[in-house]
Each structure stands twice: as C-alpha cells, then as structure tokens.
Amino acid sequence: MCVVLHTRPDGQHLNKALGKLSRLQVEMAADGPLNAGVIYVAPPDRHLVIDRNVMVLLDGPKENRSRPSIDVLFRSAAVAYRETVIGVVLTGLLDDGTAGLFYVKRHGGTTIVQDPKDAEFSSMPENALAHVSIDYTVPLDKMGSLLNRLASEPRRIRAREFSFLPRNTYNTIREEDETSATPSAYTCPDCDGPLLRIQDGSPVRFRCRVGHAFGLNSLTFAQSEHVEQRLWSALQSLKARAELEDALKFSAKTMGETDKMEALAKQSAYSRHAAAQIEKILLNLLNNEDASALE
C-alpha cells in the first residue's frame, strides 16, 4: 500500500503517526523493492513512482502544485500493475488524484473515493466523481472493510510484457502526454513557459515543456496566486519608483533646477497614483477570493 499526502516539505513524521494506528508495518518510501504487508508513505517533496515490484523517488517538477503528487503515484502504478491496482482518493482540496484515477480506470483497475459528504474537504472526491467512472463511493468508516474485501478477491490478469525500467516510467508518462498534446493559450504559473493541453480522453489537463502539470482547478488556483504575486511586485516597484523620483526632485530643488523639479514632482505623483490603483485592485481581488472561499 502506497500513500501520498500533501505535506510541507519539512514534514517528516507522517509514517510514525500512521505506524501508531496501523497493524501493518509503516515505512517512509525509498528507492527499492515493494514488499507485501507494508504501508509506504511518500516522503515530503519527492514524487513516488511505482514500477514492477520497485518504487523510485524522483525530484521532478510539481504536478497540481504538489510534490509528491497523487497523480504521479496513481498513473505509474496503473502502467505497472494495470487491473490489480486499487486507487483511493480521500479528503483534500482542488483536483490532484482525478487524472490519476482516470488512468487507473483506463488500465482496468478499481477506483474508490471517500463520500464527499463524509470528507473534511470535499473538492478532491467531488472532482474525481465528476470526471471518472468511480466504482465505489464510501464513507471513511467503511473504507477498511471494502479494501480488505477487494484485496482478497482473485483478479484476472491479462498477459503482457513489462518493459519499463524504474527510472523510465515517469519519462514514459510525460512522453505519452506530449504525443497527445496541443498548444494552449495559457502559460505555466510555475515557470512562465507555454502550456500544452492534454487531449487523450482524460480530464482536462495541462503540462509545460519542463514537466509542470495541472488539472483545470489546480491551474485556475495557481494562476490566481501568480496574478496576485505579480500585482504585489508591481506595487512594490511603483512605490520604489515614487521614492526615487522624490529623491531626484529634492536634488533638483537644491540645484535650483525648477523645471526638472516640477517634472519630477508630476512623475512622482503619477507613480503614487498608479500604486494606489494597483493596491485597490489587489484588495478587491483578495476580498473576492475570501468571499468565494466562504461560499
């Protein structure tokens, strides 16, 4: 069993916390074999990639603003283990896990989501239900018995070859995206590169040339943050410009350069006016985001 939880990059104790609650052995995931009867927790700030009987940790670009990303885990497991995979999405914000569940389903695996009414944050289960054919929607207190039953059922496994090498699986997934991608009008909020729209039947997704990937909800949220950062930067620059123009105006005054002093006074006033307008836009933007969050 492999677990991805969105945590802070310095969070190192999830495996210990889970270990106190589980009868199964709980370990932090690391490069190496997958052993039966062990729960592997993805470490902070590393993608957990699954290949045949092997797990690999990668630094890779963030997907859905997260590293580790649920989509990376699910999709690599689906490629490696096909119909024997069971993918579970629990409580969480935005849409990480939705595209991953889509690939679990596409390769014949089983898809499960926590009942949104039972979830502390319903966004992730709701997104999965909206875009993927989900096999089971259950509250958390029914999840354990369902997984025990599914894990004990025999499964028909199609004959196939496993040709992926551990560190090639992630690249293979990205190459698949690129072959079904078309240019979009959007830019990556993480690196400002052009975003490609993935058109392979999966939920709406975008990926840039260096690998940052987003679902539609994650991209919208990331772009909002990106706009806010740019506006704060513009406000900072305009205020600094006004202060420098005031310094030049004082210098012109001491030199008796009246015309230059008056021109600089107008420039400084304009810079302060522009800064006030930017600040007003920022406050309106933040107030609207707070209102949306409350809804």
C-alpha positions in Angstrom: 0.0 0.0 0.0 1.4 3.4 -1.1 0.3 6.7 0.4 0.7 10.2 -0.8 -0.4 13.1 1.4 0.2 16.7 0.6 2.5 17.9 3.3 5.0 20.6 4.0 8.5 20.0 2.5 9.8 19.8 6.1 7.2 17.3 7.3 9.0 14.1 8.2 6.7 12.3 10.8 3.6 11.1 8.9 4.9 7.5 8.8 5.5 7.5 12.6 2.0 8.8 13.2 0.4 6.2 10.9 2.5 3.5 12.5 0.9 4.1 15.8 -2.6 3.5 14.3 -1.9 0.6 11.9 -1.4 -3.1 12.5 0.7 -3.1 9.3 4.3 -2.0 9.2 4.6 1.6 8.1 7.7 2.9 6.4 8.9 6.0 4.6 9.1 5.1 0.9 12.6 4.8 -0.5 14.3 3.6 -3.7 14.0 -0.2 -3.6 11.6 -3.2 -3.7 7.9 -3.2 -2.8 7.2 -5.7 -0.1 3.8 -7.2 0.7 2.2 -6.1 4.0 3.9 -2.8 4.2 2.4 0.7 4.0 4.9 3.0 2.2 4.4 6.8 2.8 5.8 9.2 0.1 8.4 11.5 1.8 7.9 15.2 1.6 9.0 17.0 -1.6 9.6 13.7 -3.6 7.4 12.0 -6.2 6.7 8.4 -5.5 6.8 6.4 -8.8 5.8 2.7 -8.9 7.2 0.2 -11.4 7.0 -3.6 -11.4 8.0 -4.7 -7.9 10.0 -1.5 -7.4 9.4 2.1 -6.1 11.5 5.1 -7.1 11.7 8.6 -5.6 12.1 11.5 -8.0 12.6 15.2 -7.6 10.7 16.0 -10.8 8.6 19.1 -11.4 5.4 19.6 -9.3 2.1 18.3 -10.6 -1.1 20.0 -9.5 1.2 22.3 -7.4 2.3 19.3 -5.3 5.3 17.1 -4.9 4.6 14.3 -4.1 1.7 14.2 -6.4 -1.1 11.7 -6.2 -1.5 11.7 -10.0 2.2 10.6 -10.4 1.7 7.7 -7.9 -1.6 6.5 -9.4 -0.6 6.8 -13.0 2.7 5.0 -12.6 1.0 2.2 -10.6 -1.6 1.9 -13.3 1.0 1.5 -16.0 2.9 -1.1 -14.0 0.1 -3.2 -12.4 -3.0 -2.5 -14.6 -6.1 -4.3 -13.4 -4.6 -5.2 -10.0 -4.4 -1.6 -8.8 -6.9 -0.1 -6.4 -6.8 3.7 -6.4 -8.4 5.6 -3.4 -8.9 9.4 -3.2 -9.8 10.8 0.2 -10.5 14.3 1.6 -8.5 17.2 0.0 -8.5 20.5 -1.9 -8.5 21.0 -5.7 -8.1 18.1 -8.1 -4.9 16.1 -7.6 -5.7 12.4 -7.9 -8.5 12.8 -10.5 -6.4 12.3 -13.6 -4.5 9.5 -11.8 -7.8 7.7 -11.0 -8.7 8.1 -14.7 -5.6 6.1 -15.7 -6.2 3.5 -13.0 -9.7 3.0 -14.5 -8.4 3.1 -18.1 -6.0 0.3 -17.3 -8.7 -1.9 -15.7 -8.0 -1.1 -12.0 -10.6 -0.3 -9.3 -11.4 3.3 -8.3 -12.7 4.4 -4.9 -13.4 7.8 -3.4 -14.4 8.9 0.0 -18.0 10.1 0.1 -17.8 13.9 -0.3 -20.4 14.4 2.5 -18.1 12.5 4.8 -14.9 14.3 3.8 -13.5 17.3 5.7 -12.6 18.8 2.3 -14.8 17.6 -0.5 -13.0 19.0 -3.5 -10.8 16.0 -4.4 -13.6 13.4 -4.1 -16.1 15.6 -5.9 -13.6 16.3 -8.8 -12.9 12.6 -9.1 -16.7 11.7 -9.2 -17.3 14.4 -11.8 -14.7 13.2 -14.3 -14.0 9.5 -13.6 -16.2 6.4 -13.6 -15.9 5.6 -9.9 -16.5 2.0 -8.7 -17.1 2.7 -5.0 -18.1 5.9 -3.1 -18.0 5.1 0.7 -17.6 6.9 4.0 -14.3 6.6 5.8 -15.6 4.1 8.4 -16.5 1.7 5.6 -13.2 2.1 3.7 -11.1 -0.5 5.6 -13.6 -3.4 5.2 -14.0 -2.6 1.5 -10.2 -2.6 0.9 -9.9 -5.9 2.8 -12.5 -7.5 0.6 -11.2 -6.2 -2.7 -7.6 -7.1 -1.8 -8.7 -10.7 -1.1 -10.6 -11.2 -4.3 -8.9 -13.1 -7.1 -8.3 -11.0 -10.2 -7.9 -11.9 -13.8 -4.6 -10.6 -15.1 -4.1 -10.1 -18.8 -0.9 -11.5 -20.3 1.5 -8.7 -21.1 5.2 -7.7 -21.1 6.7 -5.4 -18.5 9.4 -3.5 -20.3 9.7 -0.3 -18.2 12.8 0.4 -16.2 12.2 2.1 -12.9 13.6 5.5 -13.8 12.0 5.4 -17.3 8.3 5.1 -16.2 7.9 8.7 -15.3 9.5 9.8 -18.6 7.3 7.4 -20.5 4.2 9.0 -18.9 5.4 12.5 -19.8 6.1 11.4 -23.4 2.6 9.9 -23.7 1.2 13.3 -22.6 3.3 15.1 -25.2 2.2 12.9 -28.1 -1.5 13.8 -27.4 -0.9 17.4 -26.6 -1.9 20.6 -28.5 -0.8 24.2 -27.8 -3.0 26.2 -25.5 -3.3 30.0 -24.8 -2.1 29.6 -21.3 1.4 29.9 -19.6 2.7 27.9 -16.7 2.3 29.7 -13.4 5.4 28.0 -12.1 7.9 28.8 -14.9 6.1 31.0 -17.4 6.6 28.5 -20.2 3.8 27.6 -22.7 1.3 25.1 -21.5 0.2 22.1 -23.7 -3.4 20.8 -23.3 -3.5 17.0 -23.0 -6.2 15.5 -25.2 -6.2 11.8 -24.6 -9.7 11.4 -23.2 -8.6 12.1 -19.6 -10.0 15.1 -17.6 -8.8 18.5 -18.8 -5.0 18.7 -18.0 -2.1 20.9 -19.0 1.7 20.3 -19.0 4.6 22.6 -19.8 7.7 21.5 -21.6 9.7 21.1 -18.4 7.0 19.0 -16.8 4.9 21.1 -14.5 1.3 19.6 -14.8 -2.1 20.9 -13.8 -5.7 19.9 -13.7 -8.1 22.6 -14.5 -8.9 23.5 -10.9 -5.2 23.4 -9.9 -4.3 25.6 -12.8 -7.0 28.2 -12.0 -5.9 28.4 -8.4 -2.2 28.6 -9.4 -2.9 31.4 -11.9 -4.8 33.4 -9.3 -1.8 33.1 -7.0 0.5 34.0 -9.9 -1.5 37.2 -10.7 -1.5 38.2 -7.0 2.3 37.8 -6.8 2.8 39.9 -10.0 0.5 42.6 -8.6 2.4 42.8 -5.3 5.6 43.0 -7.3 4.2 45.9 -9.5 3.0 47.7 -6.3 6.5 47.3 -4.8 8.1 48.7 -8.0 5.8 51.7 -8.3 6.3 52.7 -4.7 10.1 52.4 -5.0 9.9 54.4 -8.3 8.0 57.2 -6.5 10.5 57.3 -3.7 13.4 57.6 -6.2 11.6 60.3 -8.1 11.1 62.2 -4.8 14.9 61.9 -4.1 15.7 63.3 -7.6 13.1 66.1 -7.1 14.9 67.1 -3.8 18.3 67.0 -5.6 16.9 69.2 -8.5 15.5 71.6 -5.9 18.9 72.0 -4.2 20.5 72.6 -7.6 17.9 75.3 -8.4 16.6 73.3 -11.4 13.0 74.4 -11.2 11.7 72.9 -14.5 13.3 69.5 -13.7 11.9 69.6 -10.1 8.4 70.2 -11.4 8.6 67.4 -13.9 9.8 65.0 -11.3 7.0 66.1 -8.9 4.5 65.2 -11.7 6.2 61.8 -12.3 6.2 61.0 -8.6 2.5 61.9 -8.2 1.7 59.7 -11.2 3.7 56.8 -9.7 1.9 57.1 -6.4 -1.5 57.3 -8.2 -0.7 54.2 -10.2 0.4 52.4 -7.0 -2.8 53.3 -5.3 -4.8 51.9 -8.2 -2.8 48.6 -8.1 -3.4 48.4 -4.4 -7.1 48.9 -4.8 -7.2 46.2 -7.4 -5.3 43.9 -5.1 -7.6 44.5 -2.2 -10.7 43.9 -4.4 -9.1 40.7 -5.7 -8.3 39.4 -2.2 -11.8 40.3 -0.9 -13.4 38.5 -3.7 -11.2 35.4 -3.1 -12.1 35.4 0.6 -15.8 35.7 -0.3 -15.5 32.7 -2.7 -13.8 30.7 -0.1 -16.6 31.3 2.4 -19.2 30.2 -0.2 
